[in-house]
């Protein structure tokens, strides 16, 4: 078992560390975790005992909250300047003994700059940091740490205080369309229990050289796994997955532009994609001003994975359901609406299972899903009796009306409009008719910007829109969204996708993108799309420079108002 030392300030992050300790103690045994300065027997030499505890551990977790750096004593002096400050003693002891130190950032904290730290602690600013999220993502931050530590706690590792290592957990993944044992608990609706906050805790192990330095034994494994898995989301799943075979996606070829700190981001040719591209570029450039994030707007759909593998792109925002739909992954369409298949860890398992895509990874999604939405003009829904009572109308209600009209004399058929590919896809109209028995719709294709016009004119009774359509959020007096009460439609969560080598080379990109973890709502995106439309940014004849300038200004203002951006430095031009 690995031994763990958690270093923190009680007033800063005591509750979060209590929960972290409880979880790790339950998994690895309390005897493998240093409990706290409170557990040092009276009369013991405080500094000597702390140093001994650190020396015995495999890894030290330095939990950093908003007040960690600025905490002051009763005399108004900064605690870190005191050589007897227990946090300073703990981290100094780890650094001096080559015990890996992993900064864990909570509540929006960042890694202190070297000049903000005493000289003996400045190495901390160079350590790869990870993020522990608040609820509702606290357990998802910790779940994967515990899980991967259990998988790594096998014959390759050494025995800690808890005795001999246990058998390694089987992590092989096939190309079949199932989440596997790793996701089954959550798919069944069994979230991890939330322990009460307890005493402060702690841990330690041999120090790595850089992010992927050469280190051996369980100490290196534990340190690297924790550094990259906690809160850096699913990045560590790839870095520590058993990836041995080389494929087109796994080659760690580094483009020459990386040496100049230039990266290329891509976005598809629709407003939502271009808005998300602008946001990611702005956040990356703020987090690391040395990076020039070049943009490629309005790229054709479905070329991005091949562009990533070829090195033409470094990062783009993709939707989880789009990943599941790739034929190479053989994921059954009937599972696309299951939330368990839309986690970054499952998408990364798909990448890992296929040599063609090995070396790619998806980070945590941005919070909102943009699924298909079946929409009706409110007046038409009233005519069909779908708005009776307080309950919003559902697709089951529409199916009952459709069945009644289809059996009437003369026979009547409801007309549905949507993008041409909506008709034959198994996750669209074809599957929808099978899921909702009795639903019979005549389909008439339209461009997306025409579907609401078809509803207004009466040419269509129902339209296939998207969850982030501004009409659904700004014109609810005119349109009504039918509830997908059987949960048929797939989830479309936007999330960053890039090469593993890219995230290794630019770790601050990961830190920047974590600001968007769960940060955006469907309404946020609808508002932004409406604003972009009002600015005319959906017009194909606009110059690229105009689109880039207006999009950046709009996205920057949104990020500032959302509290996700602290300053407004100018962005780099697109390409």
C-alpha positions as CSV (number, residue, x, y, z in Angstrom):
1,X,0.0,0.0,0.0
2,X,1.3,3.5,-0.7
3,X,1.8,5.8,2.3
4,X,0.5,9.3,2.0
5,X,1.2,12.6,3.8
6,X,-1.3,15.4,3.4
7,X,0.0,18.9,4.2
8,X,-2.4,21.8,4.7
9,X,-3.6,24.7,6.7
10,X,-6.6,23.8,8.9
11,X,-8.3,27.3,8.6
12,X,-7.7,27.3,4.8
13,X,-8.7,23.8,3.6
14,X,-9.5,21.7,6.8
15,X,-12.9,20.5,5.6
16,X,-11.7,19.5,2.2
17,X,-8.7,17.7,3.6
18,X,-10.9,15.9,6.2
19,X,-13.0,14.5,3.3
20,X,-9.9,13.6,1.4
21,X,-8.3,11.8,4.4
22,X,-11.5,9.9,5.1
23,X,-11.6,8.7,1.5
24,X,-8.0,7.7,1.3
25,X,-8.1,6.1,4.8
26,X,-11.1,4.0,3.8
27,X,-9.3,2.8,0.7
28,X,-5.7,2.4,1.9
29,X,-6.0,2.2,5.6
30,X,-5.5,5.0,8.1
31,X,-2.2,3.5,9.1
32,X,-0.9,4.4,5.7
33,X,-1.8,8.1,6.0
34,X,-0.1,10.5,8.4
35,X,-2.9,11.7,10.6
36,X,-2.0,15.2,11.7
37,X,0.2,17.2,13.9
38,X,-2.5,16.4,16.5
39,X,-1.3,12.8,16.5
40,X,2.3,13.7,17.5
41,X,2.7,12.6,21.2
42,X,3.2,15.3,23.7
43,X,6.9,15.9,24.5
44,X,8.0,14.9,21.0
45,X,10.3,17.2,19.0
46,X,7.7,18.7,16.7
47,X,10.0,19.4,13.7
48,X,12.0,16.2,14.0
49,X,8.8,14.1,14.2
50,X,7.3,15.8,11.2
51,X,10.5,15.2,9.2
52,X,10.5,11.6,10.2
53,X,6.9,11.1,9.1
54,X,7.6,12.8,5.7
55,X,10.7,10.7,5.2
56,X,8.6,7.5,5.6
57,X,6.0,8.4,3.1
58,X,5.8,7.8,-0.6
59,X,4.2,11.1,-1.6
60,X,3.3,14.5,0.0
61,X,0.1,16.2,-1.0
62,X,0.4,20.0,-0.5
63,X,-3.2,21.1,-0.3
64,X,-3.3,24.8,-1.3
65,X,-6.4,27.0,-0.8
66,X,-7.0,30.7,-1.3
67,X,-5.4,31.6,2.1
68,X,-2.5,29.2,2.0
69,X,0.1,31.7,0.8
70,X,-1.1,34.8,2.8
71,X,-2.0,33.2,6.1
72,X,-0.7,35.3,9.0
73,X,0.0,34.7,12.7
74,X,-1.2,36.6,15.7
75,X,1.5,39.2,15.1
76,X,0.5,39.9,11.5
77,X,3.5,38.1,10.1
78,X,3.1,35.7,7.1
79,X,3.3,32.2,8.5
80,X,5.5,30.9,5.6
81,X,8.2,33.3,6.7
82,X,8.4,31.5,10.1
83,X,10.9,28.6,9.8
84,X,8.9,26.7,12.4
85,X,5.6,27.0,10.5
86,X,4.4,23.4,10.3
87,X,3.4,23.7,6.6
88,X,6.8,25.0,5.7
89,X,8.5,22.3,7.8
90,X,6.6,19.6,6.1
91,X,7.2,20.7,2.5
92,X,10.9,21.6,3.2
93,X,11.4,18.1,4.6
94,X,9.9,16.5,1.5
95,X,11.9,18.6,-0.9
96,X,15.1,18.0,1.0
97,X,14.6,14.3,1.0
98,X,13.5,14.0,-2.6
99,X,10.0,13.0,-1.6
100,X,7.6,13.9,-4.4
101,X,5.5,17.0,-3.6
102,X,2.1,17.3,-5.4
103,X,0.3,20.6,-5.0
104,X,-3.5,20.0,-4.9
105,X,-5.4,23.2,-5.6
106,X,-8.8,23.8,-4.0
107,X,-11.4,26.6,-4.3
108,X,-9.8,28.4,-7.1
109,X,-6.3,28.6,-5.7
110,X,-3.3,28.7,-8.0
111,X,0.3,27.5,-7.5
112,X,2.3,30.3,-5.9
113,X,5.0,31.9,-8.1
114,X,8.6,31.2,-7.0
115,X,9.2,34.8,-5.9
116,X,6.2,34.6,-3.5
117,X,7.8,31.7,-1.6
118,X,10.8,31.4,0.8
119,X,13.9,30.2,-1.1
120,X,13.6,26.8,0.5
121,X,10.1,26.3,-1.0
122,X,10.6,27.7,-4.5
123,X,10.8,24.3,-6.1
124,X,7.1,24.0,-5.2
125,X,6.2,26.5,-7.9
126,X,7.7,24.1,-10.5
127,X,5.7,21.0,-9.4
128,X,2.9,19.8,-11.6
129,X,-0.3,20.8,-9.8
130,X,-3.7,19.2,-9.7
131,X,-7.2,20.4,-8.8
132,X,-9.7,19.1,-6.2
133,X,-13.1,20.3,-7.2
134,X,-15.9,21.4,-4.8
135,X,-19.2,19.6,-5.0
136,X,-20.7,18.3,-7.1
137,X,-17.4,17.2,-8.6
138,X,-15.4,16.5,-5.4
139,X,-15.9,12.8,-5.6
140,X,-15.2,12.6,-9.3
141,X,-11.9,14.3,-8.6
142,X,-11.0,11.8,-6.0
143,X,-12.6,8.6,-7.4
144,X,-10.1,8.3,-10.2
145,X,-7.2,8.9,-7.9
146,X,-8.3,6.1,-5.6
147,X,-9.2,3.8,-8.5
148,X,-5.9,4.3,-10.4
149,X,-3.9,3.9,-7.2
150,X,-5.7,0.5,-6.6
151,X,-4.9,-0.5,-10.1
152,X,-1.3,0.5,-9.7
153,X,-0.9,-1.1,-6.3
154,X,0.3,-4.4,-7.7
155,X,3.5,-6.5,-8.2
156,X,5.3,-3.5,-9.8
157,X,4.9,-1.5,-6.6
158,X,6.5,-1.9,-3.2
159,X,5.0,-2.5,0.2
160,X,4.2,0.5,2.3
161,X,3.2,0.5,6.0
162,X,0.2,-1.7,5.1
163,X,2.2,-4.7,4.1
164,X,2.7,-6.6,0.8
165,X,1.1,-5.3,-2.4
166,X,-2.2,-6.7,-3.6
167,X,-2.9,-8.1,-7.1
168,X,-3.0,-5.5,-9.8
169,X,-6.5,-4.5,-11.0
170,X,-7.3,-5.6,-14.6
171,X,-7.5,-2.6,-16.8
172,X,-7.7,-4.1,-20.3
173,X,-10.3,-2.4,-22.5
174,X,-11.9,-3.8,-25.6
175,X,-13.4,-2.0,-28.5
176,X,-16.9,-3.1,-27.4
177,X,-19.5,-0.5,-26.6
178,X,-19.8,-0.9,-22.8
179,X,-18.5,1.3,-20.0
180,X,-17.1,-1.8,-18.2
181,X,-16.8,-2.4,-14.5
182,X,-15.1,0.9,-14.0
183,X,-18.3,2.8,-14.8
184,X,-21.0,0.3,-13.8
185,X,-21.5,1.7,-10.3
186,X,-22.2,5.3,-11.5
187,X,-24.3,4.0,-14.4
188,X,-26.5,2.2,-11.9
189,X,-27.0,5.4,-10.0
190,X,-24.8,4.6,-7.1
191,X,-22.7,7.7,-6.3
192,X,-19.9,7.4,-3.8
193,X,-21.0,8.3,-0.2
194,X,-19.9,11.6,1.1
195,X,-17.9,11.1,4.4
196,X,-18.0,13.7,7.1
197,X,-15.0,16.0,7.3
198,X,-12.5,14.6,9.8
199,X,-9.1,15.3,11.3
200,X,-6.4,16.7,9.0
201,X,-4.2,14.2,7.3
202,X,-0.9,13.8,5.4
203,X,1.6,11.8,3.1
204,X,5.1,11.6,1.0
205,X,7.7,9.6,-1.6
206,X,10.9,9.9,-4.0
207,X,10.8,13.1,-6.1
208,X,10.3,13.0,-9.9
209,X,12.4,15.1,-12.3
210,X,10.0,17.2,-14.2
211,X,6.5,15.8,-15.1
212,X,7.9,12.6,-16.5
213,X,11.2,12.2,-14.8
214,X,12.9,8.9,-14.4
215,X,11.9,7.4,-11.0
216,X,11.2,3.9,-9.8
217,X,9.0,1.8,-7.6
218,X,5.7,2.5,-6.0
219,X,6.8,6.0,-4.9
220,X,7.1,7.2,-8.4
221,X,3.9,5.5,-9.5
222,X,1.9,7.0,-6.7
223,X,3.4,10.5,-7.0
224,X,2.8,10.7,-10.8
225,X,-0.7,9.2,-10.6
226,X,-1.8,11.6,-7.9
227,X,-0.2,14.6,-9.6
228,X,-1.9,14.0,-12.8
229,X,-5.1,12.4,-11.9
230,X,-6.5,14.5,-9.1
231,X,-8.4,17.4,-10.7
232,X,-6.2,17.5,-13.8
233,X,-9.2,15.3,-14.6
234,X,-8.6,12.4,-16.9
235,X,-5.2,13.4,-18.2
236,X,-3.5,10.9,-15.9
237,X,-5.8,8.1,-17.1
238,X,-3.8,8.3,-20.4
239,X,-0.4,9.0,-19.0
240,X,-0.6,6.0,-16.6
241,X,-2.8,3.7,-18.8
242,X,-1.0,0.6,-20.1
243,X,-0.3,2.0,-23.5
244,X,2.5,0.0,-25.0
245,X,1.7,-0.3,-28.7
246,X,2.5,2.7,-31.0
247,X,-0.2,3.9,-33.3
248,X,-0.7,7.0,-35.4
249,X,-2.3,8.8,-32.5
250,X,0.2,7.8,-29.8
251,X,3.4,9.0,-31.4
252,X,4.8,11.8,-29.3
253,X,5.9,13.9,-32.2
254,X,6.3,17.5,-31.2
255,X,5.8,20.1,-33.9
256,X,8.5,22.8,-34.3
257,X,5.9,25.5,-33.4
258,X,5.8,24.1,-29.9
259,X,9.4,25.2,-29.4
260,X,8.2,28.8,-30.1
261,X,5.3,28.3,-27.7
262,X,2.8,28.4,-30.6
263,X,-0.2,26.2,-30.6
264,X,-3.1,25.8,-33.0
265,X,-6.8,25.5,-31.9
266,X,-9.6,24.5,-34.2
267,X,-13.3,25.2,-34.3
268,X,-16.1,24.0,-36.5
269,X,-18.2,26.1,-38.9
270,X,-21.1,27.0,-36.6
271,X,-21.5,29.7,-33.9
272,X,-21.3,27.5,-30.8
273,X,-18.1,25.9,-32.0
274,X,-16.4,29.3,-32.8
275,X,-17.5,30.7,-29.5
276,X,-16.0,27.8,-27.5
277,X,-12.8,28.1,-29.6
278,X,-12.5,31.8,-28.6
279,X,-13.1,31.0,-25.0
280,X,-10.5,28.3,-24.8
281,X,-7.9,30.4,-26.6
282,X,-8.5,33.4,-24.3
283,X,-8.2,31.3,-21.1
284,X,-5.0,29.6,-22.3
285,X,-3.3,32.9,-23.2
286,X,-4.2,34.3,-19.8
287,X,-2.9,31.3,-17.9
288,X,0.3,31.2,-19.8
289,X,1.1,34.6,-21.6
290,X,4.1,33.0,-23.3
291,X,1.7,30.9,-25.4
292,X,0.4,32.1,-28.7
293,X,-2.9,30.4,-29.3
294,X,-3.6,30.5,-33.1
295,X,-7.2,30.0,-34.2
296,X,-8.6,28.1,-37.1
297,X,-12.2,29.0,-37.3
298,X,-14.9,27.5,-39.5
299,X,-13.3,24.2,-40.1
300,X,-15.3,21.4,-41.9
301,X,-17.0,18.9,-39.6
302,X,-15.4,15.5,-38.8
303,X,-11.9,16.4,-39.8
304,X,-10.6,17.2,-36.3
305,X,-9.4,13.8,-35.0
306,X,-7.4,13.2,-38.2
307,X,-6.0,16.7,-37.9
308,X,-4.9,16.1,-34.3
309,X,-3.2,12.9,-35.3
310,X,-1.4,14.5,-38.2
311,X,-0.2,17.4,-36.0
312,X,-2.2,20.1,-38.0
313,X,-4.2,20.9,-34.8
314,X,-3.3,20.8,-31.2
315,X,-6.7,21.1,-29.6
316,X,-10.3,21.5,-30.4
317,X,-13.7,21.2,-28.6
318,X,-15.6,18.1,-29.5
319,X,-18.9,16.6,-28.3
320,X,-19.1,13.4,-26.4
321,X,-21.9,11.9,-28.5
322,X,-19.9,12.7,-31.7
323,X,-17.1,10.6,-30.3
324,X,-19.4,7.7,-29.5
325,X,-20.7,7.8,-33.1
326,X,-17.3,7.1,-34.6
327,X,-17.6,3.7,-36.4
328,X,-14.1,2.7,-35.2
329,X,-15.4,2.6,-31.6
330,X,-18.4,0.3,-32.2
331,X,-20.5,1.9,-29.5
332,X,-24.1,0.9,-29.9
333,X,-26.5,3.8,-30.6
334,X,-28.9,2.5,-28.0
335,X,-26.3,3.5,-25.3
336,X,-25.6,7.0,-26.5
337,X,-28.2,8.5,-24.2
338,X,-26.6,6.8,-21.1
339,X,-24.7,9.4,-19.1
340,X,-22.1,6.8,-18.1
341,X,-20.8,6.7,-21.7
342,X,-20.3,10.5,-21.7
343,X,-17.6,10.8,-19.1
344,X,-14.1,11.8,-20.2
345,X,-12.7,8.6,-18.7
346,X,-14.9,6.4,-20.9
347,X,-14.0,8.4,-24.0
348,X,-10.4,8.0,-23.1
349,X,-10.8,4.3,-22.7
350,X,-12.2,4.3,-26.3
351,X,-9.1,6.2,-27.5
352,X,-6.8,3.8,-25.6
353,X,-8.6,0.7,-27.0
354,X,-8.0,1.7,-30.6
355,X,-4.4,2.0,-31.9
356,X,-5.6,4.5,-34.5
357,X,-6.5,7.0,-31.8
358,X,-4.2,6.0,-29.0
359,X,-2.4,9.0,-27.6
360,X,-5.5,11.3,-27.8
361,X,-7.4,12.3,-24.7
362,X,-10.5,14.3,-23.7
363,X,-10.6,16.5,-20.7
364,X,-13.6,17.2,-18.5
365,X,-16.6,18.8,-20.3
366,X,-17.8,22.3,-19.9
367,X,-21.0,21.6,-18.0
368,X,-23.8,21.9,-20.5
369,X,-25.2,19.4,-23.0
370,X,-26.6,20.4,-26.4
371,X,-28.8,17.6,-27.4
372,X,-31.4,17.5,-30.1
373,X,-34.6,19.3,-29.0
374,X,-38.1,18.6,-30.5
375,X,-39.9,22.0,-30.8
376,X,-43.4,23.1,-31.7
377,X,-44.9,26.5,-32.2
378,X,-47.0,27.2,-29.1
379,X,-50.1,27.9,-31.0
380,X,-49.9,24.6,-32.8
381,X,-49.3,22.7,-29.6
382,X,-52.4,24.4,-28.2
383,X,-54.5,23.4,-31.3
384,X,-53.4,19.7,-30.7
385,X,-54.3,19.8,-27.0
386,X,-50.7,19.4,-25.9
387,X,-50.7,22.3,-23.4
388,X,-53.5,21.3,-21.1
389,X,-52.7,21.4,-17.4
390,X,-49.5,22.6,-15.8
391,X,-47.2,19.7,-17.0
392,X,-45.0,20.6,-20.0
393,X,-45.8,18.5,-23.0
394,X,-43.7,15.5,-23.8
395,X,-42.8,13.4,-26.8
396,X,-45.0,10.7,-25.4
397,X,-47.9,13.2,-25.6
398,X,-47.0,13.9,-29.2
399,X,-46.9,10.2,-30.0
400,X,-50.4,9.8,-28.6
401,X,-51.7,12.7,-30.7
402,X,-49.9,11.4,-33.7
403,X,-51.4,8.0,-33.3
404,X,-54.9,9.5,-33.0
405,X,-54.5,11.6,-36.1
406,X,-53.1,8.7,-38.1
407,X,-56.2,6.6,-37.3
408,X,-58.6,9.5,-38.0
409,X,-60.7,9.9,-41.2
410,X,-59.4,11.5,-43.3
411,X,-55.9,10.3,-42.2
412,X,-53.6,13.1,-41.0
413,X,-49.8,13.0,-40.6
414,X,-47.8,15.4,-38.6
415,X,-44.9,17.0,-40.5
416,X,-41.4,17.2,-38.9
417,X,-38.6,19.3,-40.2
418,X,-34.9,19.3,-39.5
419,X,-31.4,19.0,-40.9
420,X,-31.3,16.4,-43.7
421,X,-29.3,13.9,-41.7
422,X,-31.9,13.9,-38.9
423,X,-34.1,11.5,-40.8
424,X,-32.0,8.4,-41.1
425,X,-29.7,8.4,-38.2
426,X,-30.4,5.8,-35.5
427,X,-30.1,8.5,-32.8
428,X,-32.5,10.8,-34.6
429,X,-35.9,10.3,-36.3
430,X,-35.5,6.6,-37.2
431,X,-34.8,5.7,-33.6
432,X,-37.2,8.2,-32.2
433,X,-40.1,6.5,-33.9
434,X,-39.1,3.2,-32.5
435,X,-38.7,4.6,-28.9
436,X,-42.0,6.4,-28.9
437,X,-44.6,3.9,-30.2
438,X,-47.3,5.5,-32.4
439,X,-45.2,8.5,-33.4
440,X,-45.6,8.8,-37.2
441,X,-44.0,11.9,-38.8
442,X,-43.6,12.9,-42.4
443,X,-40.1,14.4,-42.7
444,X,-39.2,17.5,-44.7
445,X,-35.5,18.5,-44.6
446,X,-34.4,22.1,-43.9
447,X,-31.3,24.0,-43.0
448,X,-31.1,24.7,-39.3
449,X,-31.7,28.4,-39.7
450,X,-34.9,27.6,-41.5
451,X,-36.6,25.2,-39.1
452,X,-38.2,27.9,-36.9
453,X,-39.4,29.7,-40.0
454,X,-41.2,26.4,-41.0
455,X,-42.9,26.3,-37.7
456,X,-44.0,30.0,-38.0
457,X,-45.4,29.5,-41.4
458,X,-47.2,26.3,-40.5
459,X,-45.3,24.2,-43.0
460,X,-44.2,21.9,-40.2
461,X,-45.8,20.8,-37.0
462,X,-42.6,19.9,-35.1
463,X,-39.0,20.7,-35.7
464,X,-35.7,19.2,-34.7
465,X,-33.7,22.0,-33.1
466,X,-30.9,22.1,-30.5
467,X,-30.9,22.6,-26.8
468,X,-28.9,25.9,-27.1
469,X,-31.1,27.4,-29.8
470,X,-31.8,31.0,-28.6
471,X,-35.5,30.7,-29.7
472,X,-36.0,28.1,-26.9
473,X,-34.7,30.4,-24.2
474,X,-35.7,33.8,-25.4
475,X,-39.0,33.2,-27.1
476,X,-40.8,30.7,-24.9
477,X,-44.1,32.6,-25.5
478,X,-43.8,31.5,-29.1
479,X,-42.2,28.1,-29.0
480,X,-42.5,25.1,-26.7
481,X,-39.9,22.3,-26.2
482,X,-41.2,18.8,-25.9
483,X,-39.8,16.8,-23.0
484,X,-37.8,13.8,-24.0
485,X,-39.5,11.8,-21.2
486,X,-38.0,8.5,-22.2
487,X,-34.5,9.8,-22.4
488,X,-33.9,8.9,-26.0
489,X,-31.7,11.7,-27.3
490,X,-27.9,11.4,-26.9
491,X,-26.0,13.8,-24.6
492,X,-23.7,16.2,-26.4
493,X,-21.3,17.5,-23.9
494,X,-18.5,19.8,-25.3
495,X,-15.0,19.0,-24.0
496,X,-11.4,19.7,-25.1
497,X,-9.6,17.0,-27.1
498,X,-5.9,17.0,-27.8
499,X,-2.8,14.8,-27.9
500,X,-1.3,13.5,-24.8
501,X,2.1,14.9,-25.8
502,X,0.5,18.3,-26.2
503,X,-0.9,18.3,-22.7
504,X,2.5,17.1,-21.4
505,X,4.3,19.9,-23.2
506,X,1.9,22.6,-22.1
507,X,0.5,21.6,-18.6
508,X,-0.8,25.1,-18.1
509,X,-3.3,24.5,-20.9
510,X,-4.9,21.9,-18.7
511,X,-5.0,24.3,-15.8
512,X,-6.6,27.0,-18.0
513,X,-9.3,24.7,-19.4
514,X,-10.2,23.4,-15.9
515,X,-11.7,26.8,-15.3
516,X,-14.5,25.8,-17.7
517,X,-15.2,22.4,-16.0
518,X,-18.9,22.5,-15.4
519,X,-18.9,26.3,-15.7
520,X,-21.3,26.8,-18.7
521,X,-25.1,26.2,-18.9
522,X,-27.4,25.7,-21.8
523,X,-28.8,29.1,-21.2
524,X,-25.3,30.7,-21.2
525,X,-24.6,29.3,-24.6
526,X,-28.0,30.3,-26.0
527,X,-27.4,33.9,-24.8
528,X,-24.0,33.9,-26.5
529,X,-25.3,32.5,-29.7
530,X,-28.1,35.2,-29.7
531,X,-25.5,37.9,-29.1
532,X,-23.3,36.6,-31.9
533,X,-26.2,36.4,-34.2
534,X,-27.2,40.0,-33.4
535,X,-23.7,41.0,-34.3
536,X,-24.0,39.3,-37.6
537,X,-21.3,36.8,-36.9
538,X,-23.2,34.0,-38.5
539,X,-22.9,35.6,-41.9
540,X,-20.7,33.7,-44.3
541,X,-19.5,36.9,-46.1
542,X,-17.9,38.4,-43.0
543,X,-14.1,38.7,-43.2
544,X,-12.2,36.4,-41.0
545,X,-10.6,39.3,-39.1
546,X,-14.0,40.7,-38.3
547,X,-15.3,37.4,-37.0
548,X,-12.1,36.9,-34.8
549,X,-12.2,40.4,-33.4
550,X,-15.9,40.4,-32.5
551,X,-15.9,36.9,-31.2
552,X,-12.9,37.5,-28.9
553,X,-14.4,40.6,-27.5
554,X,-17.7,39.0,-26.8
555,X,-16.2,35.8,-25.3
556,X,-13.8,37.8,-23.2
557,X,-16.5,39.9,-21.7
558,X,-18.6,36.8,-20.9
559,X,-15.6,35.2,-19.2
560,X,-15.0,38.3,-17.1
561,X,-18.6,38.6,-16.1
562,X,-18.6,34.9,-15.2
563,X,-15.6,35.3,-13.0
564,X,-13.5,33.0,-15.2
565,X,-11.1,35.6,-16.5
566,X,-9.2,38.0,-14.3
567,X,-7.8,40.4,-16.9
568,X,-8.3,41.3,-20.5
569,X,-5.1,41.0,-22.4
570,X,-5.3,41.2,-26.2
571,X,-5.8,37.9,-28.0
572,X,-3.7,36.6,-30.8
573,X,-5.0,36.7,-34.4
574,X,-6.5,33.6,-36.0
575,X,-5.2,31.8,-39.1
